[in-house]
């Protein structure tokens, strides 16, 4: 079984998708993401977050940054 590579960009994208679905909010701690990953993957995500200087208590908004809105 191949291991899924979880880069910080992939984690951000997952967070954005969860926000779009209304499953998480920007003001929640990053740790809320843990319930959407298997334990083994979450350990890798924690390591990637640490490498990129994120704390689990930081807000999801810190991870995903500003949302861009296009006004057509």
N, CA, C and O atoms as a MOPAC input file, in Angstrom:
PM7 MOZYME 1SCF
protein

 N      0.84900 1    -1.18100 1     0.00000 1
 C      0.00000 1     0.00000 1     0.00000 1
 C      0.89600 1     1.24500 1     0.00000 1
 O      1.78200 1     1.37600 1     0.84400 1
 N      0.66600 1     2.13300 1    -0.92600 1
 C      1.47100 1     3.35200 1    -1.03900 1
 C      1.07300 1     4.35000 1     0.04600 1
 O     -0.09900 1     4.48700 1     0.39800 1
 N      2.08000 1     5.03600 1     0.56000 1
 C      1.83900 1     6.05500 1     1.56700 1
 C      1.46900 1     7.34900 1     0.87600 1
 O      2.13800 1     7.76900 1    -0.06800 1
 N      0.41900 1     7.97700 1     1.33700 1
 C     -0.01500 1     9.25100 1     0.79200 1
 C      0.94300 1    10.34000 1     1.27200 1
 O      1.22000 1    10.44300 1     2.46700 1
 N      1.44800 1    11.15200 1     0.34100 1
 C      2.33800 1    12.24400 1     0.70400 1
 C      1.49700 1    13.44600 1     1.08200 1
 O      0.69200 1    13.93100 1     0.28600 1
 N      1.68800 1    13.92000 1     2.29300 1
 C      0.88900 1    15.02900 1     2.79900 1
 C      1.76700 1    16.25400 1     2.98100 1
 O      2.40000 1    16.42700 1     4.02200 1
 N      1.80100 1    17.09500 1     1.97200 1
 C      2.55600 1    18.33700 1     2.04300 1
 C      1.70600 1    19.38900 1     2.73200 1
 O      0.50300 1    19.20200 1     2.91300 1
 N      2.32300 1    20.48600 1     3.11300 1
 C      1.57200 1    21.56100 1     3.74500 1
 C      0.50800 1    22.09900 1     2.78700 1
 O     -0.57800 1    22.48400 1     3.22100 1
 N      0.81200 1    22.12800 1     1.49100 1
 C     -0.17700 1    22.59200 1     0.50700 1
 C     -1.36800 1    21.63900 1     0.42900 1
 O     -2.50800 1    22.08400 1     0.29300 1
 N     -1.11500 1    20.34500 1     0.51300 1
 C     -2.19700 1    19.36200 1     0.48900 1
 C     -3.05800 1    19.48400 1     1.74600 1
 O     -4.28000 1    19.34800 1     1.68200 1
 N     -2.42800 1    19.73600 1     2.86900 1
 C     -3.16800 1    19.90700 1     4.12200 1
 C     -4.03700 1    21.16100 1     4.04100 1
 O     -5.19200 1    21.14700 1     4.46500 1
 N     -3.48500 1    22.24000 1     3.49800 1
 C     -4.26800 1    23.47500 1     3.30400 1
 C     -5.47300 1    23.22200 1     2.40800 1
 O     -6.58500 1    23.65700 1     2.70600 1
 N     -5.23800 1    22.51500 1     1.31300 1
 C     -6.32500 1    22.22400 1     0.37300 1
 C     -7.41900 1    21.40000 1     1.05400 1
 O     -8.60600 1    21.66900 1     0.87100 1
 N     -7.02100 1    20.40300 1     1.83500 1
 C     -8.00400 1    19.60700 1     2.58100 1
 C     -8.80900 1    20.49600 1     3.52500 1
 O    -10.02900 1    20.36400 1     3.62200 1
 N     -8.12200 1    21.40200 1     4.21700 1
 C     -8.79700 1    22.30400 1     5.15200 1
 C     -9.78400 1    23.20600 1     4.41000 1
 O    -10.90100 1    23.42100 1     4.87900 1
 N     -9.38000 1    23.72700 1     3.26900 1
 C    -10.27100 1    24.57700 1     2.47000 1
 C    -11.50400 1    23.80400 1     2.01600 1
 O    -12.61200 1    24.33900 1     2.03100 1
 N    -11.31900 1    22.56200 1     1.61500 1
 C    -12.45400 1    21.73700 1     1.19100 1
 C    -13.39800 1    21.45600 1     2.35900 1
 O    -14.61800 1    21.48600 1     2.19700 1
 N    -12.83500 1    21.18500 1     3.52700 1
 C    -13.66900 1    20.94500 1     4.71000 1
 C    -14.43900 1    22.20600 1     5.09900 1
 O    -15.59100 1    22.13000 1     5.52400 1
 N    -13.79800 1    23.36200 1     4.95200 1
 C    -14.48400 1    24.63200 1     5.23000 1
 C    -15.62400 1    24.85000 1     4.23400 1
 O    -16.71700 1    25.26100 1     4.62200 1
 N    -15.37400 1    24.57600 1     2.96100 1
 C    -16.38400 1    24.75700 1     1.92100 1
 C    -17.60600 1    23.87500 1     2.16900 1
 O    -18.73200 1    24.24700 1     1.84000 1
 N    -17.36600 1    22.70900 1     2.75000 1
 C    -18.45700 1    21.78300 1     3.07300 1
 C    -19.14200 1    22.13600 1     4.39600 1
 O    -20.15400 1    21.53300 1     4.75500 1
 N    -18.59200 1    23.10500 1     5.11100 1
 C    -19.16900 1    23.49900 1     6.39200 1
 C    -18.83100 1    22.56900 1     7.53600 1
 O    -19.49100 1    22.60700 1     8.57400 1
 N    -17.81300 1    21.73100 1     7.37200 1
 C    -17.45200 1    20.77100 1     8.41100 1
 C    -16.52100 1    21.35400 1     9.46200 1
 O    -16.47600 1    20.87100 1    10.59400 1
 N    -15.77800 1    22.39300 1     9.09100 1
 C    -14.92200 1    23.09700 1    10.03800 1
 C    -15.06600 1    24.59200 1     9.78700 1
 O    -15.55700 1    25.01200 1     8.74000 1
 N    -14.62700 1    25.39900 1    10.76900 1
 C    -14.68600 1    26.85800 1    10.64800 1
 C    -13.28200 1    27.43600 1    10.80700 1
 O    -12.40600 1    26.81800 1    11.41200 1
 N    -13.08800 1    28.61500 1    10.26100 1
 C    -11.78800 1    29.28600 1    10.28400 1
 C    -11.27400 1    29.53400 1    11.69700 1
 O    -10.06600 1    29.53400 1    11.93000 1
 N    -12.19700 1    29.74600 1    12.64500 1
 C    -11.77800 1    30.10600 1    13.99800 1
 C    -11.47700 1    28.90000 1    14.88700 1
 O    -11.10400 1    29.07300 1    16.04700 1
 N    -11.62800 1    27.70400 1    14.37500 1
 C    -11.32500 1    26.50500 1    15.16100 1
 C     -9.82400 1    26.23400 1    15.14600 1
 O     -9.12700 1    26.63800 1    14.21500 1
 N     -9.32400 1    25.54900 1    16.17800 1
 C     -7.89400 1    25.19400 1    16.17900 1
 C     -7.60800 1    24.17100 1    15.07800 1
 O     -8.47700 1    23.38500 1    14.70000 1
 N     -6.39100 1    24.19600 1    14.58300 1
 C     -5.96900 1    23.26900 1    13.53000 1
 C     -6.20700 1    21.82000 1    13.95000 1
 O     -6.44600 1    20.95500 1    13.10700 1
 N     -6.14100 1    21.56300 1    15.23400 1
 C     -6.33100 1    20.18700 1    15.72900 1
 C     -7.66000 1    19.58100 1    15.29500 1
 O     -7.78900 1    18.35700 1    15.26100 1
 N     -8.65400 1    20.40800 1    14.96200 1
 C     -9.95300 1    19.90300 1    14.52400 1
 C     -9.81700 1    19.02600 1    13.28100 1
 O    -10.65900 1    18.16400 1    13.03000 1
 N     -8.76700 1    19.24400 1    12.51200 1
 C     -8.55200 1    18.43800 1    11.30800 1
 C     -8.29700 1    16.96500 1    11.63400 1
 O     -8.52000 1    16.09500 1    10.79100 1
 N     -7.83700 1    16.68900 1    12.83800 1
 C     -7.46100 1    15.30900 1    13.20600 1
 C     -8.61500 1    14.32500 1    13.06200 1
 O     -8.38700 1    13.14300 1    12.80400 1
 N     -9.83800 1    14.79100 1    13.22200 1
 C    -10.96000 1    13.84800 1    13.14300 1
 C    -11.29900 1    13.43800 1    11.70700 1
 O    -12.15400 1    12.58000 1    11.49000 1
 N    -10.62600 1    14.05400 1    10.72800 1
 C    -10.88200 1    13.72900 1     9.33600 1
 C     -9.78800 1    12.86600 1     8.70600 1
 O     -9.82600 1    12.59700 1     7.50500 1
 N     -8.82700 1    12.43700 1     9.49800 1
 C     -7.71100 1    11.61800 1     9.01900 1
 C     -7.55000 1    10.38500 1     9.89500 1
 O     -7.81900 1    10.43200 1    11.09500 1
 N     -7.11100 1     9.28300 1     9.29700 1
 C     -6.75300 1     8.11900 1    10.11200 1
 C     -5.55800 1     8.47200 1    11.00700 1
 O     -4.78100 1     9.36800 1    10.67800 1
 N     -5.41300 1     7.78100 1    12.11600 1
 C     -4.35100 1     8.07600 1    13.08200 1
 C     -2.96000 1     8.10400 1    12.45200 1
 O     -2.16800 1     9.00100 1    12.74100 1
 N     -2.66500 1     7.15300 1    11.61300 1
 C     -1.33100 1     7.08000 1    10.99400 1
 C     -1.06800 1     8.32300 1    10.13700 1
 O      0.02400 1     8.88800 1    10.18700 1
 N     -2.05500 1     8.74600 1     9.35800 1
 C     -1.89400 1     9.95100 1     8.54600 1
 C     -1.77000 1    11.18800 1     9.42800 1
 O     -0.98700 1    12.09000 1     9.13200 1
 N     -2.53900 1    11.22800 1    10.50300 1
 C     -2.50100 1    12.39300 1    11.37500 1
 C     -1.11400 1    12.59800 1    11.97100 1
 O     -0.67100 1    13.73600 1    12.12600 1
 N     -0.43100 1    11.52000 1    12.30400 1
 C      0.93200 1    11.64000 1    12.82900 1
 C      1.85000 1    12.31700 1    11.81200 1
 O      2.69200 1    13.13700 1    12.18100 1
 N      1.68900 1    11.97500 1    10.53900 1
 C      2.48700 1    12.60900 1     9.48200 1
 C      2.09700 1    14.08200 1     9.31100 1
 O      2.94600 1    14.93800 1     9.05900 1
 N      0.81500 1    14.35300 1     9.45100 1
 C      0.33700 1    15.73900 1     9.32300 1
 C      0.88400 1    16.58200 1    10.46200 1
 O      1.33300 1    17.70700 1    10.24000 1
 N      0.85200 1    16.05400 1    11.67600 1
 C      1.41700 1    16.78500 1    12.81600 1
 C      2.87100 1    17.14400 1    12.56700 1
 O      3.29900 1    18.25900 1    12.86500 1
 N      3.62900 1    16.20500 1    12.02400 1
 C      5.04400 1    16.43000 1    11.73700 1
 C      5.20300 1    17.52800 1    10.67700 1
 O      6.04600 1    18.41400 1    10.82300 1
 N      4.40900 1    17.47200 1     9.63100 1
 C      4.47000 1    18.47900 1     8.56400 1
 C      4.07700 1    19.86100 1     9.09700 1
 O      4.69400 1    20.86200 1     8.73200 1
 N      3.07100 1    19.92000 1     9.94500 1
 C      2.67500 1    21.19200 1    10.55000 1
 C      3.81100 1    21.75000 1    11.41000 1
 O      4.10200 1    22.94500 1    11.36800 1
 N      4.44200 1    20.88000 1    12.18300 1
 C      5.55500 1    21.28900 1    13.03800 1
 C      6.71800 1    21.83500 1    12.20100 1
 O      7.29600 1    22.87100 1    12.53000 1
 N      7.05100 1    21.13300 1    11.12600 1
 C      8.12800 1    21.56800 1    10.23600 1
 C      7.84000 1    22.97400 1     9.69400 1
 O      8.74900 1    23.78600 1     9.52000 1
 N      6.56300 1    23.24000 1     9.43500 1
 C      6.16100 1    24.52600 1     8.87400 1
 C      5.74500 1    25.53400 1     9.94800 1
 O      5.12000 1    26.55400 1     9.65500 1
 N      6.10200 1    25.22900 1    11.18800 1
 C      5.93000 1    26.11700 1    12.33600 1
 C      4.47700 1    26.45900 1    12.66600 1
 O      4.16000 1    27.58800 1    13.04300 1
 N      3.60300 1    25.46200 1    12.51500 1
 C      2.22500 1    25.60400 1    12.96100 1
 C      2.06100 1    24.81500 1    14.24900 1
 O      2.63400 1    23.73700 1    14.40900 1
 N      1.27700 1    25.35900 1    15.16000 1
 C      0.92700 1    24.66100 1    16.39500 1
 C     -0.49700 1    24.15100 1    16.25800 1
 O     -1.30400 1    24.75100 1    15.54800 1
 N     -0.81300 1    23.05900 1    16.92500 1
 C     -2.15800 1    22.50400 1    16.83100 1
 C     -3.20500 1    23.44500 1    17.40300 1
 O     -4.38400 1    23.34500 1    17.06400 1
 N     -2.78100 1    24.36100 1    18.27100 1
 C     -3.73000 1    25.32500 1    18.84200 1
 C     -3.92800 1    26.54800 1    17.94800 1
 O     -4.84000 1    27.34000 1    18.18100 1
 N     -3.06800 1    26.71100 1    16.90700 1
 C     -3.26800 1    27.79300 1    15.94300 1
 C     -4.61000 1    27.60200 1    15.25000 1
 O     -5.13100 1    26.48800 1    15.19200 1
 N     -5.15500 1    28.65900 1    14.73900 1
 C     -6.46500 1    28.60000 1    14.07400 1
 C     -6.33000 1    28.09900 1    12.63600 1
 O     -5.29400 1    28.27300 1    11.99400 1
 N     -7.38200 1    27.48400 1    12.15700 1
 C     -7.43400 1    27.03500 1    10.76800 1
 C     -7.15200 1    28.21800 1     9.84000 1
 O     -6.50100 1    28.05800 1     8.80700 1
 N     -7.63500 1    29.38900 1    10.20400 1
 C     -7.40400 1    30.60000 1     9.40000 1
 C     -5.91000 1    30.86800 1     9.22600 1
 O     -5.49100 1    31.34100 1     8.16900 1
 N     -5.10600 1    30.57600 1    10.24000 1
 C     -3.65900 1    30.76500 1    10.13000 1
 C     -3.07300 1    29.82400 1     9.07100 1
 O     -2.13000 1    30.18500 1     8.36600 1
 N     -3.62100 1    28.65200 1     8.96900 1
 C     -3.14700 1    27.65200 1     8.02400 1
 C     -3.55200 1    27.98900 1     6.59200 1
 O     -2.73000 1    27.92700 1     5.67900 1
 N     -4.80700 1    28.34000 1     6.40300 1
 C     -5.30500 1    28.53400 1     5.03600 1
 C     -5.08700 1    29.94800 1     4.51000 1
 O     -5.16300 1    30.17800 1     3.30400 1
 N     -4.81800 1    30.88900 1     5.39700 1
 C     -4.60100 1    32.26300 1     4.95300 1
 C     -5.90200 1    32.94600 1     4.57200 1
 O     -6.99600 1    32.49700 1     4.91300 1
 N     -5.74500 1    34.03600 1     3.86100 1
 C     -6.92400 1    34.79300 1     3.42800 1
 C     -7.64000 1    34.06200 1     2.30900 1
 O     -7.01800 1    33.42600 1     1.45700 1
 N     -8.95500 1    34.16500 1     2.32800 1
 C     -9.73400 1    33.62000 1     1.23600 1
 C     -9.88000 1    34.69600 1     0.16700 1
 O    -10.13500 1    35.86200 1     0.47100 1
 N     -9.71700 1    34.29600 1    -1.06200 1
 C     -9.87400 1    35.22700 1    -2.17800 1
 C    -11.30500 1    35.12200 1    -2.70100 1
 O    -11.80400 1    34.02700 1    -2.96000 1
 N    -11.94800 1    36.25700 1    -2.84900 1
 C    -13.30200 1    36.30300 1    -3.37700 1
 C    -13.26100 1    37.02900 1    -4.70900 1
 O    -12.67700 1    38.10800 1    -4.81700 1
 N    -13.86900 1    36.44900 1    -5.70800 1
 C    -13.94600 1    37.14400 1    -6.98600 1
 C    -15.33300 1    37.76300 1    -7.10500 1
 O    -16.34700 1    37.09200 1    -6.90900 1
 N    -15.36100 1    39.03200 1    -7.42500 1
 C    -16.62200 1    39.75400 1    -7.56600 1
 C    -16.86500 1    39.95200 1    -9.05800 1
 O    -16.29300 1    40.84200 1    -9.68800 1
 N    -17.72900 1    39.10000 1    -9.60500 1
 C    -18.03100 1    39.16500 1   -11.05200 1
 C    -19.04600 1    40.20900 1   -11.36700 1
 O    -19.40600 1    40.38900 1   -12.53100 1

